[in-house]
C-alpha cells in the first residue's frame, strides 16, 4: 500500500494475508492426520483453505466491483466449508486431541473481514 492507503494488489489486502496464514496452519494441522485421510478430510480441508485466498486474489484481479463481490462470496462459502470440516475433524478419534485454537481464531477473523467487505461492496 502507499501512504494514502490505496490498495494496488490483492497482496495488500489483510484478509488475503491472513488467509495465506490459514492455509499454512491447515497444512500443519492436516500433516498430523492419519495417512489414510490423505484423499479424504486432509484433501478437502486443504482445498477449502486454498480456495479462500485464491478467490480473493482472482476476484480482485478481475477488475469489476461485481466480479470482486462474486469471488468474495465464493471465498466466504469456502470458509464455511472449512469450518464444517474442522468441526468434523474435532469429533473424529484422530482429530479430537489436536490444537485448533489458532485455526479457529484465524478463520473467525477472516470470515468477519469477508463479511464486512461484502457488505461494503453491496452498498
C-alpha positions, 0 to 999 in steps of 0.5 A, a space after each residue: 500500500 502507499 501512504 494514502 492507503 490505496 490498495 494496488 494488489 490483492 497482496 495488500 489486502 489483510 484478509 488475503 494475508 491472513 488467509 495465506 496464514 490459514 492455509 499454512 496452519 491447515 497444512 500443519 494441522 492436516 500433516 498430523 492426520 492419519 495417512 489414510 485421510 490423505 484423499 479424504 478430510 486432509 484433501 478437502 480441508 486443504 482445498 477449502 483453505 486454498 480456495 479462500 485466498 485464491 478467490 480473493 486474489 482472482 476476484 480482485 484481479 478481475 477488475 469489476 466491483 461485481 466480479 470482486 463481490 462474486 469471488 468474495 462470496 465464493 471465498 466466504 462459502 469456502 470458509 464455511 466449508 472449512 469450518 464444517 470440516 474442522 468441526 468434523 475433524 474435532 469429533 473424529 478419534 484422530 482429530 479430537 486431541 489436536 490444537 485448533 485454537 489458532 485455526 479457529 481464531 484465524 478463520 473467525 477473523 477472516 470470515 468477519 473481514 469477508 463479511 464486512 467487505 461484502 457488505 461494503 461492496 453491496 452498498 
